[in-house]
Amino acid sequence: MLVLASSSPRRKELLTQAGFAFRAHASSIPEEHRADEDPIAIATRLAHEKAQAIFTELAVQDSENDPLLVLGADTVVVSPANEILGKPKDANDAARMLRQLAGATHSVITGVAVISRAGVEVASELTYVTMCTISEVEIEAYINTGEPMDKAGAYAIQGYTALWIPRIHGCYFNVVGLPLALVGNMLEGAAKRLQTEAAVAR
């Protein structure tokens, strides 16, 4: 049984697109950043905490025939000035973020954690995103669509801002919110470890 420790519609869409059968069970872990952590450490810690919370909650449902696998993820956007950009607090905050990203290259990091009774695996994916120069009029119009307001960095690469992103270096799906190739490899590895454990137990 694969469980996605997230309520993100984008992550659910990506897992479905990749052909995974799963159910979503949102984690209540607060997405707080610690002052002494770099972006990769933040993303991987939060992914691990989200997955661990749901695994602990659902562990009673774990079974030999349908072992529990919990997938957690957390995405952070890092501005060219090395500021970690979360979800904007309001329209002014969204505009501030977009001004930082416009006309420059920033990075997007997603931490991924997979937890089962066979163990814990944590990894991360890094993608560089180049955004065109955009005007204040364009920024205001984009904010008025409402799209930026629940997105880290105040934009969605799969949405309106596709017009402003001429190139990326790395995994596109990472920027959307879930690096599918990495996730697929991690889930495959976890499934093999569970099979090995079951075989040894017999």
C-alpha positions as CSV (number, residue, x, y, z in Angstrom):
1,M,0.0,0.0,0.0
2,L,1.6,3.2,-1.2
3,V,0.6,6.3,0.8
4,L,1.4,9.9,-0.3
5,A,2.0,12.0,2.8
6,S,0.6,15.1,1.1
7,S,-2.6,16.9,0.1
8,S,-0.9,18.6,-2.8
9,P,-3.0,18.2,-6.0
10,R,0.1,18.5,-8.1
11,R,1.9,15.6,-6.4
12,K,-1.2,13.5,-6.6
13,E,-1.5,14.3,-10.4
14,L,2.2,13.4,-11.0
15,L,2.0,10.1,-9.1
16,T,-1.2,9.2,-11.0
17,Q,0.5,10.2,-14.3
18,A,3.4,7.9,-13.5
19,G,0.9,5.0,-13.1
20,F,1.2,4.5,-9.3
21,A,-1.7,3.2,-7.3
22,F,-1.8,5.1,-4.0
23,R,-3.9,7.0,-1.5
24,A,-3.2,10.4,-0.1
25,H,-3.0,11.1,3.6
26,A,-2.0,14.6,4.4
27,S,0.6,15.3,7.1
28,S,0.1,18.0,9.7
29,I,3.8,18.6,10.1
30,P,4.5,22.4,10.1
31,E,6.8,23.5,7.3
32,E,9.1,25.5,9.5
33,H,12.7,26.4,8.5
34,R,15.5,26.3,11.0
35,A,18.1,29.1,10.8
36,D,21.1,26.8,10.7
37,E,19.8,24.6,7.8
38,D,20.7,24.9,4.2
39,P,17.9,24.4,1.6
40,I,18.7,20.7,0.9
41,A,18.7,20.0,4.7
42,I,15.3,21.7,5.1
43,A,13.7,19.9,2.2
44,T,14.9,16.5,3.2
45,R,14.2,16.9,6.9
46,L,10.6,18.0,6.2
47,A,10.1,15.2,3.7
48,H,11.3,12.7,6.3
49,E,9.2,14.2,9.1
50,K,6.0,14.2,6.9
51,A,6.6,10.5,5.9
52,Q,7.5,9.4,9.4
53,A,4.4,11.0,10.9
54,I,2.1,9.2,8.5
55,F,3.9,5.9,8.7
56,T,3.6,6.0,12.5
57,E,-0.1,6.8,12.2
58,L,-0.8,4.0,9.7
59,A,1.7,1.4,10.9
60,V,-1.2,-0.7,12.3
61,Q,-2.4,-1.2,8.7
62,D,1.0,-2.7,7.6
63,S,0.7,-6.3,6.5
64,E,2.8,-9.0,4.8
65,N,0.5,-9.1,1.8
66,D,0.2,-5.4,1.3
67,P,3.2,-3.7,3.0
68,L,3.0,0.0,3.9
69,L,5.1,2.4,1.9
70,V,4.9,6.1,2.8
71,L,6.2,8.8,0.4
72,G,6.9,12.3,1.8
73,A,8.1,15.3,-0.2
74,D,8.9,18.9,0.4
75,T,9.9,21.5,-2.2
76,V,11.8,24.8,-1.6
77,V,12.5,27.6,-4.0
78,V,15.8,29.4,-3.5
79,S,16.1,32.9,-5.0
80,P,19.3,34.1,-6.8
81,A,20.1,36.0,-3.6
82,N,19.9,32.6,-1.7
83,E,16.6,33.5,0.1
84,I,14.3,30.5,0.6
85,L,11.0,31.4,-0.8
86,G,8.0,29.7,0.7
87,K,4.3,30.3,-0.2
88,P,3.5,34.0,-0.3
89,K,1.6,35.5,2.6
90,D,-0.3,37.9,0.4
91,A,-0.3,39.6,-3.0
92,N,2.5,42.0,-2.0
93,D,4.7,39.1,-0.9
94,A,4.0,37.3,-4.1
95,A,5.1,40.3,-6.1
96,R,8.3,40.6,-4.0
97,M,9.2,37.0,-4.8
98,L,8.5,37.3,-8.5
99,R,10.6,40.4,-8.8
100,Q,13.5,38.4,-7.2
101,L,13.1,35.6,-9.7
102,A,12.5,37.7,-12.8
103,G,15.5,38.0,-15.2
104,A,17.7,35.5,-13.4
105,T,18.2,31.8,-12.6
106,H,17.1,30.3,-9.3
107,S,17.1,26.8,-7.9
108,V,14.3,24.4,-6.9
109,I,15.0,21.6,-4.4
110,T,12.6,18.7,-3.6
111,G,13.4,16.5,-0.7
112,V,11.9,13.0,-0.9
113,A,11.6,10.3,1.8
114,V,10.3,6.8,1.5
115,I,9.6,4.8,4.7
116,S,8.6,1.2,5.2
117,R,9.3,-1.4,7.8
118,A,12.4,-2.3,5.7
119,G,13.9,1.1,6.5
120,V,14.1,4.8,5.5
121,E,15.5,6.4,2.4
122,V,15.9,10.1,1.9
123,A,17.2,11.9,-1.2
124,S,16.8,15.2,-3.0
125,E,16.6,16.6,-6.5
126,L,18.0,20.0,-7.7
127,T,16.8,21.9,-10.8
128,Y,17.9,25.3,-12.0
129,V,15.2,27.5,-13.5
130,T,15.8,30.6,-15.7
131,M,13.0,33.2,-15.8
132,C,12.7,36.0,-18.3
133,T,12.4,39.7,-17.3
134,I,8.8,40.5,-16.5
135,S,7.1,43.8,-16.1
136,E,5.1,45.1,-13.1
137,V,2.0,44.9,-15.2
138,E,2.6,41.3,-15.9
139,I,3.3,40.5,-12.3
140,E,0.1,42.2,-11.2
141,A,-1.9,40.4,-13.8
142,Y,-0.4,37.1,-12.8
143,I,-1.1,37.6,-9.1
144,N,-4.7,38.5,-10.0
145,T,-5.2,35.0,-11.4
146,G,-4.7,33.7,-7.9
147,E,-2.3,31.0,-9.1
148,P,0.8,32.2,-7.2
149,M,-0.8,32.2,-3.8
150,D,-0.4,28.6,-2.8
151,K,2.9,28.0,-4.6
152,A,6.5,28.1,-3.2
153,G,8.2,31.0,-4.9
154,A,4.8,32.4,-6.0
155,Y,4.7,30.6,-9.4
156,A,3.7,27.4,-11.1
157,I,5.9,26.2,-14.0
158,Q,3.0,24.2,-15.4
159,G,0.8,27.3,-15.3
160,Y,0.9,30.9,-16.7
161,T,4.6,31.3,-15.9
162,A,5.5,28.7,-18.6
163,L,5.6,31.8,-20.9
164,W,8.4,33.3,-18.8
165,I,10.6,30.2,-18.4
166,P,12.8,29.7,-21.5
167,R,15.0,27.0,-20.0
168,I,15.6,24.7,-17.0
169,H,18.6,22.5,-16.1
170,G,17.4,19.4,-14.4
171,C,14.2,17.6,-13.8
172,Y,11.0,19.4,-14.9
173,F,8.8,17.4,-12.6
174,N,10.9,18.4,-9.6
175,V,9.8,22.0,-10.2
176,V,6.2,20.9,-10.3
177,G,6.7,19.3,-7.0
178,L,7.8,15.6,-7.3
179,P,10.8,14.3,-9.2
180,L,9.3,11.2,-10.7
181,A,12.4,9.4,-11.9
182,L,13.9,9.7,-8.4
183,V,10.7,8.7,-6.7
184,G,10.3,5.7,-9.0
185,N,13.8,4.5,-8.2
186,M,13.3,5.0,-4.5
187,L,9.9,3.1,-4.5
188,E,11.4,0.3,-6.5
189,G,14.3,0.0,-4.1
190,A,12.0,0.0,-1.1
191,A,9.7,-2.7,-2.7
192,K,12.8,-4.9,-3.3
193,R,14.0,-4.5,0.3
194,L,10.5,-5.5,1.5
195,Q,10.5,-8.6,-0.7
196,T,13.9,-9.6,0.5
197,E,12.8,-9.1,4.2
198,A,9.7,-11.3,3.5
199,A,11.8,-14.0,1.9
200,V,14.2,-14.1,4.8
201,A,11.4,-14.3,7.3
202,R,10.0,-17.4,5.6
